[in-house]
Amino acid sequence: SSFKLKINVVIEGSNSIAKENVKINGDIADNCQPHRDTQETLCFRTIPSPTYRKPGEFGYTVAVEDSTINEQGSLVLDIYPPEITLTCPKQSDLNKAEIEITYTIKDYACKPSDGSEVCKNKCSGISKIEYWLSSNEGNKGFHDINSGKNSCVAESKNNNKKIVFNRDNLIGGTHSIIVKAIDNANPDDTLKKTSQQQCEITIDKTAPQI
C-alpha cells in the first residue's frame, strides 16, 4: 500500500542554510528552518511511496551545495502489520466470574521469506491494543503497550495488561471478542499498520430444566 516517508535532517555548523541548497535523495528539501538555540539547520523532505534496495531497507542520501556534506545510508522500515495470536478460553472457563483472553503479538520490519538479513529482529514496536465485543463496538477497551523498536513481542502473561470481561455483564449466547494491534510505524499517518483477530465464546445462562 502507498504511504509517505518523512526524512528529517539536522545540519550542524550553520543555522542559515536555504532549502534550495539541500538535496535529500536528489531532490530539494521541502523546508529548512534555523534551530533557535544552536548553529544548526533543520530540514525535511516527504517522500511518497518509497522504493527499497531490499525488503525493509530504504536508502537515502543528503547533500548540501557549497559544502563537503554528502552523506548516504539506509533506514529499516517496518512494512508489516503486527501478528496476533489469541488463546480463547475453554468452555469450562466460561463459567468463571472473569473471562480472560490471552495474546501474543509480534511485530516485524521484514520476514525471513523476504530474504533480507538487514532488518532481522527489528521492528517499529507495538503501540497499543484495542479489544471489544462485536455486539458492543462502541465500548472499546485498550492497553498502551509502547514496546519500542527494541521489543518486537508483547505477551499478556508478561506485561500484566490482560483482556478480561466480567461474565455478569455478558448476555447469554455467542459473542465475538475482537482484538486489534497497532504498531509504531508512521505514527502521524492515519493509515497505521494494524491487524486484528477474534475469539468466539458461548455464554450459557439458561437455567437447567427439571
Backbone hydrogen bonds, N-H to C=O, Kabsch-Sander energy under -0.5 kcal/mol:
donor,donor_aa,acceptor,acceptor_aa,energy
5,L,47,I,-2.9
7,I,5,L,-0.6
7,I,45,R,-2.7
8,N,6,K,-0.6
9,V,43,C,-3.3
11,I,9,V,-0.5
11,I,41,T,-2.9
12,E,10,V,-0.6
13,G,39,Q,-1.9
14,S,11,I,-0.5
14,S,39,Q,-0.6
18,A,16,S,-0.5
21,N,18,A,-1.8
22,V,19,K,-1.7
23,K,21,N,-0.5
23,K,63,A,-2.9
24,I,27,D,-2.9
25,N,23,K,-0.5
25,N,61,T,-2.5
27,D,24,I,-1.3
29,A,19,K,-0.9
29,A,22,V,-2.1
30,D,44,F,-1.7
31,N,44,F,-1.4
33,Q,42,L,-2.8
35,H,40,E,-3.0
40,E,38,T,-1.8
41,T,11,I,-2.4
42,L,33,Q,-3.2
43,C,9,V,-2.9
43,C,41,T,-0.6
44,F,31,N,-1.9
45,R,7,I,-1.7
47,I,5,L,-3.6
47,I,45,R,-0.5
49,S,3,F,-3.0
53,R,57,E,-1.3
54,K,57,E,-0.9
57,E,54,K,-2.6
58,F,75,L,-2.9
60,Y,73,G,-2.5
62,V,71,E,-2.7
63,A,23,K,-2.5
64,V,69,I,-1.9
65,E,21,N,-2.4
67,S,64,V,-0.9
70,N,68,T,-0.6
71,E,62,V,-2.8
73,G,60,Y,-2.3
75,L,58,F,-2.8
77,L,56,G,-2.5
77,L,75,L,-0.7
79,I,77,L,-0.9
79,I,109,A,-1.1
80,Y,108,Y,-0.9
83,E,106,K,-3.3
85,T,104,T,-2.5
87,T,102,T,-2.7
88,C,86,L,-0.6
93,D,90,K,-1.3
94,L,90,K,-0.6
94,L,91,Q,-1.1
95,N,92,S,-0.7
96,K,93,D,-1.3
99,I,165,F,-3.1
100,E,98,E,-0.6
101,I,163,I,-2.6
102,T,87,T,-1.4
102,T,100,E,-0.5
104,T,85,T,-2.0
105,I,154,A,-3.0
106,K,83,E,-2.4
107,D,152,C,-2.7
109,A,122,K,-1.8
114,D,111,K,-2.3
115,G,112,P,-1.6
116,S,111,K,-0.6
120,K,117,E,-1.1
122,K,119,C,-1.9
123,C,149,K,-0.7
126,I,151,S,-0.6
127,S,125,G,-0.5
127,S,182,I,-2.3
128,K,182,I,-1.5
129,I,143,H,-2.3
130,E,180,K,-2.6
131,Y,141,G,-2.4
132,W,178,I,-1.8
134,S,176,S,-2.6
136,N,133,L,-2.0
137,E,134,S,-0.5
139,N,136,N,-1.8
140,K,138,G,-0.6
141,G,131,Y,-3.0
143,H,129,I,-2.1
145,I,127,S,-2.5
145,I,143,H,-0.6
146,N,127,S,-2.1
147,S,126,I,-2.5
151,S,148,G,-1.8
154,A,105,I,-2.5
156,S,103,Y,-2.1
158,N,155,E,-1.3
159,N,155,E,-1.8
160,N,156,S,-1.0
162,K,160,N,-0.8
163,I,101,I,-0.9
164,V,162,K,-0.7
165,F,99,I,-2.5
167,R,97,A,-2.7
167,R,165,F,-0.5
169,N,166,N,-1.5
170,L,167,R,-1.8
173,G,203,I,-2.8
175,H,201,I,-3.2
177,I,175,H,-0.6
177,I,199,C,-2.9
178,I,132,W,-2.9
178,I,176,S,-0.6
179,V,197,Q,-3.1
180,K,130,E,-3.1
181,A,195,S,-2.7
182,I,128,K,-2.4
183,D,193,K,-2.0
184,N,125,G,-2.5
189,D,186,N,-2.0
192,K,190,T,-1.1
194,T,192,K,-0.8
195,S,181,A,-1.6
197,Q,179,V,-2.2
199,C,177,I,-2.4
201,I,175,H,-2.6
201,I,199,C,-0.5
203,I,173,G,-3.2
203,I,201,I,-0.5
204,D,202,T,-0.6
205,K,203,I,-0.8
